[in-house]
Amino acid sequence: MADEEQTEDTAGRAAPSRLPLIAGLVLALAGGGGGFYAVRSGLLPFGPGAAGQEADEKTEAGAGNPSRGMQEAVDFGHLVYVPVEPLVVSFADGGRSRHLRFRAELEVPGDAAPEVTRVMPRIVDVLNTYLRALRITDLEESAALPRLRAQMLRRVQAVVGGARVNDLLVMEFVLN
């Protein structure tokens, strides 16, 4: 009798349906393929298609105004990296002396490189003054470098002019 009840239970249960699993897989593949197509074709504002589209828009905008097109070609074309003199800044930390070695390069458009090089003593002065005003705790934070880099770039752009310096690249940042 017990054997008969067991066979009825196993025979009465149907195998679990795999239809939801298959439908989920098909929808996931279709969504992934659609997302890939949207990014690749430039329908979304990121990916390789968007960069080409932005360049096309800039070219079209420059075609209507010849002087504007020439300015954009100069500004975005040739980049030069101007080295900043290495700086060593000393800090007093609880009776012991610590030093920060800092070296950077400025990313500038090619035509602005002579002007930036000409005002390099002022740039070094601004960076040196800013770094000396910091405390050791400011330098030891995990998110310190991006914040310090942004602050230094802002100061350099104020000295040189915003359009002449695109970025400040930190080459060496060592705290001994």
N, C-alpha and C positions, 0 to 999 in steps of 0.2 A: 504494500500500500504506500509506503513511504517512497519507494522507487517510482511509482506512478506519479506522485505529486511533484517530484523533482523534474521528471521529464515534461510535465505540463508547464512548470514554471519556466524552464529554459525554452520550450517551444513557444510559449505565450509571449515572451519578450522578443521584440524585433531588434535587429541590429541597429546601433545608432546611425542616424543619417549623416552622411558626409556632405550633403548639399550645402549647408551653411559654410563649411570650411572651404569648399571649392568656390562658392560665390565670393567669399571674402578674399581669397587669393586672386581671383579674376579682377575684382574691384581694386585691389591694391596695385596690381600690375598696370591696370588702366590709369589709375591716378598717378603712379610713378612715371609712366610714359607721357602722360599729358603734362606733368610738371616739367619733365625734361624738355619737351617740345616748347613749352611756354618760355623757359629760360633761354634756350638755345636760339629761338627765333626773335627774342628781344621784346616779347610781350610783357615781361616783368622788368622792373628797373635795375636788375643786376644780371651778371653773366656776360658772356662774350658778345652776344647780340646787342646788348644795351650799350657797351663801350663803342661799338661801331656806329650805332645809331646816334650817340651823343657827338661823335666826331663828324658825322654827316650833317647834323643840325648846326654845328659850329661852322662848317664849311659853307652851308647854305646861308647862314646869317652873315658871314663874311663876304659872300658873293654880292649881296645887295648893297653893301657899304665897303668899297675897296680899301679905305684906310683902316677900317676896323678889322678886316680880314688879315691885313699885313701885320697889325699889332698882335693879334692872336697867334699868328704863325711864329713871330719872334718870341712871344712870352712862353709858349708851350713847346717850342722846338728844341733848341740846344740848351742843355743844362750843364753847369760847371760846379764843381765842388771846391770851395775855398776853405783851406784849413785854418783853424783858429789856433793860436799859440797854446801849447799845453800849459795848464795852470796847476799849481800846487798850493792848496789852501790848508792852513794849520788850524786846529781846533783844540781848546783846552777841555779835557774831559775828566773831571774829578781828580785833578792833580797830574794826570799824565797827558802827554801831547799826542794827538792823532792828526793824520794828514789825509787829505783828499787829492788824488791825482785825477785831473779832468782834461780830456782832449775831445774836440768836436770838429765837425766840418759843416759849413753852410752850403745848402743847395740854392744856387742862384741861376737866373737866366744868363746865358753867355754874354749878352751885351751889358749886363749889370756888374759883371765880375770886377772890372777895374775900379768902379765906384766903391764896391764893398771892400776891396783890398785897400783902397785909399783911407777908409775910415776904420780900419782894423784896430788901431790903438784905442779908439773909443769903444768898440765892441768888447775888447778884452777888459777894459775898465768896467763896463757895465756888468759883465759876467763875473768878474772878480769881486766886485762890490756885492752883488747878489749872493754869491756863494759864501762869502765871509759873514753875511748876515744870518745864515742858517745855523741851526743847532744840530748836534749829533743825532738827536732823536728824529729830526726831520729827514735825515739821510738814511736812517736804519729802518724806516717803515717799508713794508712790502710794495706799496704803490707809490713810492717816493719818486722813482726815476721818471715815469710818464708825467707826473705833476711838475717836477722840476724842469723837465725838458720844455713843457708848454710855457712855463713862466719865463724861462730863458729866451725862448723863441719870441715871445711877446716883447721882451725888452730889446732884443736885437732888432726886431722890426720897427720898434719905436725910434731907434737910433738911425737905422739905415733907410727906412721907408718900407712899408708893407709889401709893395710890389717887387722890391728888389731881392727879398729873401723868401724862398718858398718853404724851407724847412731847416731845422737844426738836427744834425745827426750826431748822436753821442758815440764816440769811438772808444773812449776809455773813461771809466768811472770807478775808481778803486779807492776804498777807504781803508787805510792802514791804522 
